[in-house]
Amino acid sequence: MNQFKTVKPNPKAVLLLSSLLLSTPWASYAQLTAEANPSASQAHSNHGNTQEQAKTYTCPMHPEVESHEPGRCPICNMFLVEKEVPQANADTAQPQAEHTHSEAQATAAQVFDNPTTKVESLVKNQQSGATIKYICPMHAHIISDVPGTCPICGMNLEKVETGGNNQSIDLHISGSMQQALALKVATVKKDTLWKFVETVGQIDYDESQINHIHARVTGWIEKLMIKSVGDSVKKDQLLYEIYSPDLINAQDDYLLAIDTAKSAGSGSRYQDLVRKAGLRLSLLGMNDRQIKQLADSRQTQYRVPFYAKEDGIVKALEVRDGMYIQPSTEVMSLVDLSKVWVIADVFENEQSWIAKGQKAEISVPAMNINGIEGTIDYIYPELDPVTRSLRVRVVLNNSDIALRPKTLAKVSLFGGPNKDVLVVPQEALIQTGKENRVIVKQEDDSFTAKAVTVGMMSQGKAEIISGLSEGERVVTSGQFLLDSEASLKGSLMRLSSGHQH
């Protein structure tokens, strides 16, 4: 039996299969063509949109410059870049921006590869002499040996002058630019610098003239004659009266010793007893006049008065009428203002200028007092750890009591001279923390930055130990702008010297 059946072909199926086979090569060819040139297909589909939206190019540095064609800015010569499209078309513009960026990179690569441009990213090492280089103001790593434009932004390369190992940085500034910068110069010359210190101080009490008054017995203040701090006290003026059992017993003992000596005769033993009793009264605070009055009157005083031993001003008053006091109680303190101290602060770097016995001049602007002469009486042995300053004491006569303690004063201290030293105005210095520099104007009216070693600075002048010579001219106004330009050129000098980081 035959295992297979014979099937008759269907005429309609045969016709359909023949049509498919005939159309396949044309479809395959169209598909391959689309894959090989997708941009052509996309350009064909977007041809209508490209014609509707024209591209606009603008300068990155001068947005007011616009063009419908690529080119350069007429002001700064930079490449014009395509202006950003609205947000709605951002998806469409992104492939175009990437394409433009790729073209710019390719252009820059071609310029770098072109040997005629001679653009270098590193200046060749020059052992001596000056070298002219051209750099881009926007891209400092673009350095060329010849004039031209920057391959990245299209700006004109600026001319700079670099040296080898001479460390000299020359700046050429036009006359109009010097006037615009208001440059001022001063001549380096020899002068005498005085070790002159101008500082501030405070008037204070002469601590050697302060007298602390204590009662040497226990008792009660019965009558206080001083009413407040600041009262003026004269010598032998009554200060207070005190009731003290100790003083009463001491007076009685003294009178008893006198009576015993009189009744026993003129023996040395009894006379010594009288002397010791009187000494006891003196040590308890009674003066010689009071002891003599007690011996003459033979009457014990129950309210013993105490008097001032010298003139002064009441600095402190710690008691009032009726108060109970002990020997440890300070009744009051008096100070003599015929002499006062002025305590002035001197900076740490000026302490070597100061010596005991030097002249000083004190002014008190608040009291319209000027030109008081004094001398340095004492230099304190240690610096203030907070202000890092040295305290100096000046003694002043104040017989008319015109100077009041705790008043601020201006203090001028005069040291010795430092003769025949090179000096420049202090404002000419550019202090960076690591070194001091000045800008020197040369004979050809160019400028150069020089490092200097500075000595003492006083009265607005600075001593120059090394780095300058007499007769040179230094810039005193506008030097910081020149120093910034010199720092940029200094970076190029380090590159040209082979110091690469």
Secondary structure, 3 states (H helix, E strand, C coil): CCCCCCCCCCHHHHHHHHHHHHHHHHHHHHHHHHHHCHHHHHHHHCHHHHHHCCCCEECCCCCCCEECCCCECCCCCCECEECCCCHHHHHHHHHHHHHHHHHHHHHHHHHHHCCCCCEECCCCCCCCCEEEEEECCCCCCCEECCCCECCCCCCECEEEEEECCCCCCEECCCHHHHHHHCCEEEECEEEEEEEEEEEEEEEEECHHHEEEEECCCCEEEEEECCCCCCCEECCCCEEEEEECHHHHHHHHHHHHHHHHHHHHCCCHHHHHHHHHHHHHHHHCCCCHHHHHHHHHHCCCCCCEEEECCCCEEEEEECCCCCCEECCCCEEEEEECCCEEEEEEEEEHHHHHHCCCCCEEEEEEHHHCEEEEEEEEEEEEEEECCCCCEEEEEEEEECCCCCCCCCCEEEEEEEEEEEEEEEEEEHHHCEECCCCEEEEEECCCCCEEEEEEEEEEEECCEEEEEECCCCCCEEEEECHHHHHHHHHHHHHHHHHHCCCCC
